[in-house]
Amino acid sequence: MKRYDLRPLKDNFYDRMIELLDNDLKPNEVGIFIFEIGDFSSVQKSADIVKEKGHTLMNSLKFNEADWTIAVKRKEID
C-alpha cells in the first residue's frame, strides 16, 4: 500500500493519479490518494476515471474540511 499526496496539483491531479496507478503500483496493490475537494466535482470525476481505467475504488471519504481521500486497488495485468 502506498500513499500519494496530490494536493499540490489542485484540480489538475487526474493525469498524475492515473500515471501513479499504472506505473508505481503493482497489480492488485492499493494506493491511497489525497486531493483537494474544491466544489466536490473532483470526487465524482476521480471515481469515474478509476472505473473507466479498470481499477477498483475501494473507499472514498472526506479527510478534513478541504481534502478528500480515495483508496484504489490497481487492476491485474491484462
C-alpha contacts under 8 A as a table, 3 or more apart, distances in Angstrom:
res1	aa1	res2	aa2	distance
1	M	29	E	6.03
1	M	30	V	4.87
1	M	31	G	5.53
1	M	32	I	7.47
2	K	25	L	7.73
2	K	30	V	6.68
2	K	31	G	4.87
2	K	32	I	6.19
3	R	31	G	5.73
3	R	32	I	4.61
3	R	33	F	6.00
3	R	34	I	7.93
4	Y	31	G	7.28
4	Y	32	I	6.06
4	Y	33	F	4.87
4	Y	34	I	6.35
5	D	8	P	7.58
5	D	33	F	6.05
5	D	34	I	5.05
5	D	35	F	6.63
6	L	9	L	5.63
6	L	10	K	7.36
6	L	13	F	6.08
6	L	17	M	7.76
6	L	33	F	6.76
6	L	34	I	5.70
6	L	35	F	5.03
6	L	36	E	7.85
7	R	10	K	5.44
7	R	13	F	7.86
7	R	34	I	6.50
7	R	35	F	4.47
7	R	36	E	5.43
7	R	67	D	7.80
9	L	12	N	5.40
9	L	13	F	5.37
10	K	13	F	6.61
10	K	35	F	7.18
10	K	36	E	6.12
11	D	14	Y	7.94
11	D	36	E	7.30
11	D	38	G	7.63
11	D	42	S	7.28
12	N	15	D	7.35
13	F	16	R	5.35
13	F	17	M	6.05
13	F	35	F	7.60
14	Y	17	M	5.10
14	Y	18	I	6.36
14	Y	46	S	6.78
14	Y	49	I	7.86
15	D	18	I	5.29
15	D	19	E	6.10
16	R	19	E	4.94
16	R	20	L	6.14
17	M	20	L	5.22
17	M	21	L	6.21
17	M	33	F	7.57
18	I	21	L	4.94
18	I	22	D	6.02
18	I	50	V	7.76
19	E	22	D	5.25
19	E	23	N	5.85
19	E	24	D	7.59
20	L	23	N	5.24
20	L	24	D	4.85
20	L	25	L	6.63
21	L	24	D	5.97
21	L	25	L	5.47
21	L	31	G	7.35
21	L	74	R	6.21
22	D	25	L	6.54
22	D	74	R	7.55
23	N	26	K	7.81
25	L	29	E	5.90
25	L	30	V	7.34
25	L	31	G	7.10
25	L	74	R	6.81
26	K	29	E	5.28
26	K	74	R	7.05
27	P	74	R	5.38
27	P	75	K	5.63
27	P	76	E	4.70
27	P	77	I	6.24
28	N	73	K	5.62
28	N	74	R	4.90
28	N	75	K	5.64
28	N	76	E	5.76
29	E	73	K	5.58
29	E	74	R	5.61
30	V	71	A	6.56
30	V	72	V	5.41
30	V	73	K	4.25
30	V	74	R	6.23
31	G	71	A	5.68
31	G	72	V	5.31
31	G	73	K	6.41
31	G	74	R	7.66
32	I	69	T	6.70
32	I	70	I	5.69
32	I	71	A	4.42
32	I	72	V	6.38
33	F	69	T	5.44
33	F	70	I	5.36
33	F	71	A	6.44
33	F	72	V	7.92
34	I	63	F	7.97
34	I	67	D	6.69
34	I	68	W	5.60
34	I	69	T	4.36
34	I	70	I	6.68
35	F	67	D	5.54
35	F	68	W	5.49
35	F	69	T	6.49
36	E	66	A	5.76
36	E	67	D	4.36
36	E	68	W	6.10
37	I	40	F	5.28
37	I	41	S	7.76
37	I	42	S	6.29
37	I	43	V	6.81
37	I	66	A	5.74
37	I	67	D	5.16
37	I	68	W	5.77
38	G	41	S	7.42
38	G	42	S	7.11
38	G	66	A	7.30
39	D	42	S	7.25
40	F	43	V	5.39
40	F	44	Q	7.22
41	S	44	Q	5.50
41	S	45	K	6.11
42	S	45	K	4.97
42	S	46	S	5.84
43	V	46	S	5.40
43	V	47	A	6.41
43	V	68	W	7.52
44	Q	47	A	5.13
44	Q	48	D	6.13
45	K	48	D	5.02
45	K	49	I	6.13
46	S	49	I	5.14
46	S	50	V	6.19
47	A	50	V	5.20
47	A	51	K	6.29
47	A	57	L	6.76
48	D	51	K	5.22
48	D	52	E	6.01
49	I	52	E	4.96
49	I	53	K	6.15
50	V	53	K	5.34
50	V	54	G	6.49
50	V	55	H	5.40
50	V	56	T	6.74
50	V	57	L	6.63
50	V	72	V	7.62
51	K	54	G	5.15
51	K	55	H	5.67
51	K	56	T	6.46
51	K	57	L	7.19
52	E	55	H	7.68
54	G	75	K	6.19
55	H	72	V	6.82
55	H	73	K	5.97
55	H	74	R	5.05
55	H	75	K	4.72
56	T	72	V	5.57
56	T	73	K	5.05
56	T	74	R	6.60
56	T	75	K	6.89
57	L	60	S	7.55
57	L	70	I	7.20
57	L	71	A	6.15
57	L	72	V	4.62
57	L	73	K	6.48
58	M	70	I	7.43
58	M	71	A	5.32
58	M	72	V	5.49
58	M	73	K	6.73
59	N	69	T	7.98
59	N	70	I	5.45
59	N	71	A	4.99
59	N	72	V	7.22
60	S	68	W	7.42
60	S	69	T	5.80
60	S	70	I	4.33
60	S	71	A	6.49
61	L	68	W	5.88
61	L	69	T	5.52
61	L	70	I	6.51
62	K	65	E	7.50
62	K	67	D	6.34
62	K	68	W	4.48
62	K	69	T	6.28
63	F	66	A	7.66
63	F	67	D	5.34
63	F	68	W	4.91
63	F	69	T	5.98
64	N	67	D	5.40
64	N	68	W	7.07
